[in-house]
Amino acid sequence: MAEARFPWIYMIDADDLHIEGGLRTLLSKTRTKPGADMVVGAYRRRTDGRDRQFKTPAGYMTAGLANASAYVEGRIRSIAVGSALVSRHTVGDTRFPTGLAYDEDTLFWARVMSKASLAVVRQPIMIYFVSSDRSDDRFAIKPARRFLEWRLALRELADCGIAKSSLKAREGLVALKIARVHYARGDLETAAKFLAVAEAAPKVSTDIWRCMRYRLKIAARRRFPAHRVQLQSA
């Protein structure tokens, strides 16, 4: 990105698939909405070789900081790297925090989004390949250390104007993901610790219910160790 010389930057992960015409669709939107600093399109998630439905951008507003806050809280649909076009001016010196084990894309998009006027297109731009095992492994290795490293990076978003309550909500969402992975793999102690973090964070009613459900599941497996409870799909 430091070598970029043209007005727009497009990024895609090496293991994902760009759909023909997707980039032209994004560029076309910049012409019909010249004030936009960022354009987000739809994408398909392909998980473990199985295609899911297209994820269409939803919930985005015009105000950059409002979008960034809602994005961090998980209230608007996430962006896949490869489904967005961003102006070079808006990116500036913002970079992906590559030393983190997970969620680095969220931190990047939130920082960029906080200062961007955003437009959306409903056409599919790319296919996002996901491996469930690889995704879960990120949360299973050195969970406490990696979570603390990520949380420090998350809190730096406060200098963008994102409220601390939004950052705490993000902590809860990620902690709940980690708890679910460890529950599924039978590490109930670690699952319970991260579930406590999730329970202490601000959250919507659906996440309150998820926390309650996993608290009950952990209690059941502790009481009846031989009873296997299958983790529901994320």
Secondary structure, 3 states (H helix, E strand, C coil): CCCCCCCEEECCCCCCEECCCHHHHHHHHHHHCCCCCEEEEEEEEEECCEEEEEECCCCCCCCHHHHHHHHHHCCCCCCCCCCEEEEHHHHCCCCCCCCCCCCHHHHHHHHHHCCCCEEEEEEEEEEEEECHHHHHHHHHCCHHHHHHHHHHHHHHHHHHCCCHHHHHHHHHHHHHHHHHHHHHCCCHHHHHHHHHHHHHCCCCHHHHHHHHHHHHHHHHHHHCCCCCCCCCCC
